[in-house]
């Protein structure tokens, strides 16, 4: 499983714009599983665009608890 997550992070981190578009098109159940790699993507992107994406996804799917993911994305920029 770790290898799959690593491969997915490597694939998505290669292009932030494409990664955000992919996440925006994902369904709630898919995002539930993809949340596992948001911390890694935050560290890679360190961008306002990724934070904005996470905030919008949280609004779109309020049942997903993305508070920690959003906080980590913000901290990634501040470091």
HELIX and SHEET records of a PDB file:
HELIX    1   1 UNK A    2  UNK A   13  1                                  12    
HELIX    2   2 UNK A   16  UNK A   25  1                                  10    
HELIX    3   3 UNK A   28  UNK A   34  1                                   7    
HELIX    4   4 UNK A   35  UNK A   37  5                                   3    
HELIX    5   5 UNK A   38  UNK A   45  1                                   8    
HELIX    6   6 UNK A   48  UNK A   60  1                                  13    
HELIX    7   7 UNK A   67  UNK A   78  1                                  12    
END                                                                             
